[in-house]
Amino acid sequence: MSRLAIKICGLSTPDTVGAAMRADATHLGFVHFPKSPRHVEADQLRALAAPVPAHIGRVAVLVDPTDETLALLTATNALTAFQLHGKESPARVAAIRQRFNIPVWKAISVKTRADVESAKAYTGAADLLLFDAKTPEGAALPGGMGLRFDWTLLRGVPISLPWCLSGGLGIDNVAEAIRITGAPMIDVSSGVESAPGIKSVDKIMAFCKAAQPS
Ligand SMILES: O=C(O)c1ccccc1NCC(=O)[C@H](O)[C@H](O)COP(=O)(O)O
């Protein structure tokens, strides 16, 4: 059985980056979206990622980014993937992948089975699909709100791309979420925070332990 991949998203301090590495996270997420309490500028992202070894993924989380923003982030030389949380079409995802020569992950906002099915359109365009809970119309953020969706919606859907389960995961429900969905990868943000945008070292450690009970 291959190892569960774990992404800790929305990191913005050196100590919580260190905690995620010690907890054996496989991917670290850095949000570049000014409306988010987790927003980091490109220079901050570069500094946070500097001590991270090459085998740990470093993912920039973005919402309908312009090419200018993507170029700025690419210039940090710190990233292994872009994660897109806006209304990026399959054609836009493919164009970003081609232009910036970096894996592109597409977040799929899920409330219904049709939302899950819609992910098929990204085959050949995205490198990975991240199934996340749909946030309410007019919400401040399209992710990182601690909302979960009905995990059984993922059952029986043939997904030909690598994928990740996200949305409302926490220390108390992550094992059940993995059992129900068979997710090969999980992503968490607010479930390891003490307040919006404030990651907790203790919660990061506990989450990673709960996800991979020995
Ligand atoms: O986290 C944010 O602030 C954010 C802002 C804008 C777009 C996406 C954002 N987060 C994306 C993530 O990958 C989160 O980890 C994911 O939505 C799960 O969040 P949570 O339910 O809080 O664990």
The ligand as an ORCA input file, in Angstrom:
! r2SCAN-3c Opt
* xyz 0 1
  O      -7.324     28.798      2.659
  C      -7.592     29.861      2.091
  O      -7.602     30.950      2.702
  C      -7.933     29.856      0.648
  C      -8.205     31.065      0.035
  C      -8.522     31.106     -1.296
  C      -8.580     29.942     -2.026
  C      -8.316     28.714     -1.431
  C      -7.985     28.656     -0.100
  N      -7.717     27.443      0.509
  C      -7.630     26.250     -0.258
  C      -7.212     25.005      0.407
  O      -6.482     24.205     -0.192
  C      -7.772     24.607      1.736
  O      -6.828     23.792      2.349
  C      -9.057     23.811      1.475
  O     -10.055     24.665      0.987
  C      -9.573     23.145      2.774
  O      -9.780     24.103      3.751
  P     -10.404     23.677      5.156
  O     -11.784     23.206      4.920
  O     -10.339     24.904      5.970
  O      -9.522     22.582      5.697
*
